[in-house]
C-alpha cells in the first residue's frame, strides 16, 4: 500500500513534523510527498525525486501562461502522477485542507488529516481554507492534531480525533550536551548567548527580542532560520542581534551546544493560539534552559512542570535569564527533563499513529468497505 501526502510545506524547507513522521512511514509504505505547486513556463506537470529518507518528493508545476481552471489542472497532474507511478491502493494524508479541492475525486483506502497548525489564522491564508477544512473533515477517517490546544479546537468537528503533540528525536539533540562542532558564523560571537531556531514570520515577537537586546547590550541573541511572510526591514538591527539564516537539521545540535539559553519568543496572536512548538522538547533534550512567552501548549505541560520559564515581557525575560546564567548546577532539573522526555519520541508517536491506522483498516476490511482503489472521473466542487 502507498501513502500519498498533500502538504503546504516543502520537504527541504524546515525539518519538522511531516519529515519526522513520513520518513518513518517510509519504512512500511511507499510514501509520496506532494508539496506546493510551483510556476513553470514550460507547462503543467511534475518533477519527482527520492529523498535520503526514501520518501518520493513530488513537485507539481503549473504554467502561469496556461490560464485559469487551476483546480482542474491540478487534478490532471495528480491523475498523471497516480497513473505513471502506478498508485492504486493508497492512503491519503493531508497537511493542508486546500489540497482536497483538487483531490476529492480520489478513492483512498483511508483518509487522514494531520492538523499541525490552524492555517486559517496565518498571514495570507486563503479565504476558502475554513470551508475546505470542513470538506476534509467530512471525508477523513482519522484526524490527528499537533497539540492539546488544536485538539480542544477540533475534537467537536470530527468523531475520531486524536492528540499527538510535538515529539522529540532525543538522540539527535542530546548531542548538544557533549559536543559542539565549531561553526564559523557563531564561534566568534561572545557569551552569554541566547538563541532561537525556527521560521521568523508573523508568529515571532520582534518587539520582545528588540527590547531584550536593548536592555542587555552585553548579551548576544542568535536567531537561526528563514525570514518569511514579513518584511526583513522591520526586524530590529542591533550589534548584539545576530541573524544567521537557515541551517540544516543536522547542524542544529551543534549550534545549540554553543548557547547558554534557548528562547521561544512567539507573539501572542491568532497565528500562535494553537501552536505546539516542536523546538520546546528539542531545546530541552539539548540540556538548555528554556524561556518562552505564554504559549498555551508550552505552559502545559512544560511551564507547569517547572521545565520552562514563562515570561510576559522583555524585563521578565532578562530577569529569568539572569537567574539561569548564575546557576552552576542543573542536575536536578535535567533529571526532571529526561524523565519527561523518556515518554516523548517521534518513534512512539509514529507507532501509535500506525496502530490507529491499522485499526481503521481492519474495520473497513471487516465491513467489506476495504477494496482496491482507483481514480474516478474528476468532478468539480463549488465552495
C-alpha positions in Angstrom: 0.0 0.0 0.0 1.1 3.6 -0.7 0.8 6.7 1.4 0.2 10.0 -0.5 0.7 13.2 1.4 -0.5 16.6 0.3 1.4 19.4 2.0 1.6 23.2 2.0 5.2 22.9 3.1 8.3 22.0 1.1 10.3 18.9 2.1 13.6 20.8 2.2 12.3 24.0 3.9 12.4 23.3 7.7 12.7 19.8 9.1 9.7 19.3 11.3 6.6 17.2 11.9 5.9 16.0 8.4 9.5 14.9 7.8 9.8 13.1 11.1 6.6 11.2 10.6 6.7 10.4 6.9 10.3 9.3 7.0 9.2 6.6 9.5 6.1 5.7 7.4 8.5 5.2 4.5 9.9 2.1 6.2 6.5 0.4 5.7 4.8 2.2 2.8 5.8 3.7 -0.5 5.4 7.4 0.5 4.8 10.3 -1.9 5.1 13.8 -0.6 3.2 16.3 -2.9 4.5 19.7 -2.0 3.4 23.2 -3.0 2.8 23.8 -6.7 5.4 26.0 -8.4 5.3 28.0 -11.6 6.9 26.6 -14.7 6.5 28.4 -18.1 7.3 25.2 -19.9 3.9 23.8 -19.0 1.9 21.8 -16.4 3.4 18.6 -15.0 5.5 17.4 -12.1 9.1 16.6 -11.0 9.8 13.6 -8.7 12.9 12.7 -6.8 13.7 10.4 -3.9 14.9 11.9 -0.6 17.6 10.3 1.6 14.7 9.3 3.9 13.3 7.2 0.9 10.3 9.5 0.5 9.3 10.4 -3.0 9.2 14.2 -3.3 6.7 15.3 -5.9 6.9 19.0 -7.1 3.9 19.8 -9.3 4.3 22.8 -11.6 1.7 24.9 -13.3 2.3 27.2 -16.2 1.1 30.8 -15.5 0.6 31.2 -19.3 -1.9 28.3 -19.4 -4.8 30.4 -18.0 -7.3 29.7 -15.2 -9.0 26.4 -14.2 -6.3 25.8 -11.6 -8.2 23.1 -9.7 -9.0 21.2 -12.8 -5.3 21.4 -14.0 -4.1 20.3 -10.5 -6.4 17.3 -10.7 -4.9 16.3 -14.0 -1.4 16.5 -12.6 -2.5 14.3 -9.6 -4.1 11.8 -12.0 -0.9 11.8 -14.1 1.2 11.1 -11.1 -1.0 8.2 -9.9 -1.1 6.7 -13.4 2.6 6.9 -14.1 3.7 5.8 -10.6 1.1 3.0 -10.5 -0.5 4.2 -7.3 -3.5 2.0 -7.0 -4.1 1.1 -3.3 -3.3 4.0 -1.0 -3.9 6.2 2.0 -4.3 10.0 1.5 -2.6 12.1 4.2 -3.3 15.8 4.4 -1.5 18.7 6.0 -3.4 21.4 4.1 -7.2 21.3 3.6 -6.8 23.3 0.4 -5.5 20.1 -1.4 -8.9 18.4 -1.0 -10.2 20.8 -3.6 -8.2 19.1 -6.4 -8.0 15.6 -4.9 -11.6 14.9 -3.8 -12.1 12.6 -6.7 -9.5 10.1 -5.4 -10.7 6.9 -3.7 -8.2 6.1 -0.9 -8.5 3.2 1.4 -8.2 5.7 4.2 -8.1 9.5 4.5 -6.1 11.1 7.3 -5.9 14.8 8.3 -2.8 15.6 10.4 -3.7 19.1 11.6 -0.4 20.6 12.8 -1.5 24.2 12.6 -4.6 26.4 12.5 -3.7 27.5 9.0 -6.7 29.8 8.6 -5.2 32.1 11.2 -1.9 32.5 9.4 -0.9 35.6 7.4 -2.1 35.5 3.7 -4.3 32.4 4.4 -6.6 31.5 1.5 -10.2 32.7 2.3 -11.5 29.3 1.2 -9.4 27.4 3.8 -12.0 27.1 6.5 -14.6 25.7 4.1 -12.0 23.4 2.6 -11.3 22.1 6.1 -14.9 21.3 6.7 -14.9 19.3 3.4 -11.8 17.4 4.6 -13.4 16.7 7.9 -16.4 15.1 6.1 -14.0 12.8 4.2 -11.4 12.0 6.9 -11.4 8.6 8.7 -8.8 9.8 11.2 -7.8 13.3 12.4 -4.6 13.9 14.3 -3.7 17.2 16.0 -0.3 18.7 16.6 -1.0 19.8 20.2 -3.6 20.0 23.0 -4.9 23.4 22.0 -5.7 22.2 18.5 -7.3 19.1 19.9 -9.6 21.1 22.0 -10.5 23.2 19.0 -11.1 20.3 16.6 -12.5 17.5 18.8 -16.1 18.5 18.3 -15.7 18.7 14.5 -15.0 15.0 13.9 -15.8 11.8 15.7 -12.3 10.3 15.5 -9.8 13.0 16.6 -6.5 12.1 18.4 -4.0 14.4 20.0 -0.3 13.9 19.1 1.8 16.8 20.5 5.2 17.7 19.2 7.7 14.9 19.8 11.5 14.7 20.0 14.4 13.0 18.3 16.2 12.8 21.6 19.4 11.1 20.4 19.8 13.8 17.8 19.5 16.8 20.1 21.2 15.3 23.1 24.4 15.6 21.1 24.4 19.2 22.2 25.1 18.2 25.8 28.5 16.7 25.0 30.0 18.2 21.8 29.8 21.3 19.7 31.3 21.3 16.2 32.8 24.8 15.5 30.6 26.9 13.3 32.4 29.9 12.0 29.4 32.2 12.0 28.7 31.6 15.7 32.2 30.8 17.0 33.3 34.4 17.4 30.1 35.6 19.0 30.8 36.3 22.7 28.9 34.8 25.6 26.3 34.8 27.1 24.4 33.6 24.0 20.6 33.4 23.9 19.4 31.5 20.8 16.3 30.7 18.8 15.9 28.5 15.7 12.8 28.3 13.6 10.9 30.3 11.0 10.9 34.0 11.6 7.4 35.1 10.5 4.3 36.8 11.9 4.5 34.5 14.9 7.8 35.8 16.0 7.7 38.6 18.7 10.0 41.1 17.0 9.4 43.8 19.7 10.3 41.4 22.6 13.6 40.4 21.1 14.5 44.0 20.2 13.6 45.2 23.7 15.6 42.4 25.4 18.6 43.1 23.3 18.4 46.8 24.1 18.2 46.1 27.9 21.3 43.8 27.8 23.7 45.1 25.1 26.4 42.8 26.5 24.3 39.7 25.9 24.1 38.2 22.4 20.9 37.0 20.7 21.4 34.4 17.9 18.5 33.9 15.6 18.6 31.0 13.1 16.0 30.4 10.4 14.4 31.8 7.3 12.5 35.1 7.3 9.2 34.6 5.5 5.9 36.5 5.1 7.3 39.6 6.8 9.5 42.4 5.5 13.1 41.7 6.8 13.4 45.5 7.0 11.2 45.6 10.1 13.5 43.3 12.1 15.4 45.1 14.9 19.1 45.7 14.0 21.4 45.9 16.9 25.1 44.9 17.4 24.1 42.1 19.7 21.4 40.6 17.4 22.8 38.0 15.1 20.7 36.7 12.2 22.5 33.6 10.9 19.9 32.5 8.3 18.8 28.9 7.7 20.7 25.9 9.0 20.2 22.2 8.3 18.5 19.9 10.8 21.9 18.1 11.2 23.6 21.3 12.2 21.1 22.4 14.9 22.6 20.4 17.8 26.0 22.0 17.2 24.6 25.5 17.3 22.5 24.7 20.4 25.6 23.3 22.2 27.1 26.8 22.0 24.2 28.6 23.6 23.6 29.4 27.2 19.9 29.8 27.0 17.3 28.8 24.4 14.3 31.1 23.5 10.7 30.6 22.3 9.9 34.3 21.7 6.5 34.0 20.0 4.0 36.8 19.9 0.6 36.1 21.4 -1.8 36.4 18.4 -4.2 34.4 16.3 -1.4 32.6 14.5 0.1 31.3 17.7 -3.1 30.5 19.6 -2.9 26.8 18.8 0.7 26.1 18.1 2.7 23.4 19.9 6.4 24.3 19.2 8.5 21.3 18.4 11.5 23.3 19.5 10.4 23.0 23.1 11.4 19.4 23.6 14.3 19.8 21.2 15.8 22.6 23.4 15.2 20.5 26.5 16.8 17.4 25.0 19.9 19.6 24.3 20.0 20.3 28.0 19.5 24.1 27.6 17.4 26.2 30.0 14.3 27.5 28.0 12.5 30.8 28.3 9.2 31.1 26.4 6.3 33.5 26.0 2.9 32.3 27.3 2.1 29.8 24.5 -0.6 27.6 25.9 1.0 24.3 24.8 4.3 25.4 26.3 2.7 26.4 29.6 1.0 23.0 29.7 2.9 20.9 30.5 6.4 22.4 30.4 5.8 25.6 32.4 3.6 23.8 35.0 6.2 21.2 35.5 8.9 23.8 36.0 10.9 22.7 33.0 10.5 26.0 31.1 10.3 29.7 32.3 7.2 31.6 31.0 7.6 35.3 30.6 5.3 38.2 29.5 7.8 40.9 28.5 11.4 41.7 27.9 12.1 42.7 31.6 10.9 39.2 32.7 12.9 37.6 30.0 16.1 39.4 31.3 15.2 38.5 34.9 14.8 34.8 34.2 17.8 34.7 32.0 19.9 36.4 34.7 18.8 33.8 37.2 19.8 30.9 34.8 23.2 32.4 34.0 24.1 32.5 37.7 23.3 28.8 38.1 26.3 26.4 38.4 24.4 23.1 38.8 21.3 21.9 36.9 21.4 18.2 37.8 18.0 18.1 39.4 16.3 20.0 36.6 18.0 17.8 33.9 16.8 14.7 35.7 13.2 16.0 35.6 13.7 16.9 31.9 14.9 13.5 31.0 12.2 11.7 32.9 9.6 13.7 31.0 11.2 13.3 27.6 11.6 9.5 28.1 8.0 9.0 27.0 8.1 11.5 24.2 9.6 10.5 20.9 8.8 10.6 17.2 9.2 6.8 17.2 6.5 6.4 19.9 4.2 8.9 18.1 4.6 7.2 14.8 3.9 3.7 16.3 0.7 5.0 17.9 -0.5 6.6 14.7 0.3 3.4 12.8 -1.7 1.4 15.4 -4.7 3.6 14.8 -4.3 3.4 11.0 -4.2 -0.4 11.2 -7.3 -0.5 13.4 -9.2 1.6 10.9 -8.1 -0.6 8.0 -9.3 -3.7 9.9 -12.6 -2.1 10.5 -13.0 -1.4 6.8 -11.9 -4.9 5.9 -14.4 -6.4 8.3 -17.2 -4.2 7.0 -16.4 -5.0 3.3 -15.5 -1.4 2.6 -11.9 -2.3 2.0 -11.2 -2.7 -1.7 -8.6 -1.8 -4.3 -8.9 1.9 -5.1 -9.0 3.5 -8.4 -9.1 7.1 -9.5 -12.5 8.0 -10.8 -13.6 10.7 -13.1 -12.7 14.2 -11.8 -15.6 16.3 -10.7 -15.8 20.0 -9.8 -16.5 21.5 -6.4 -18.1 24.9 -5.7 -17.3 26.3 -2.3 
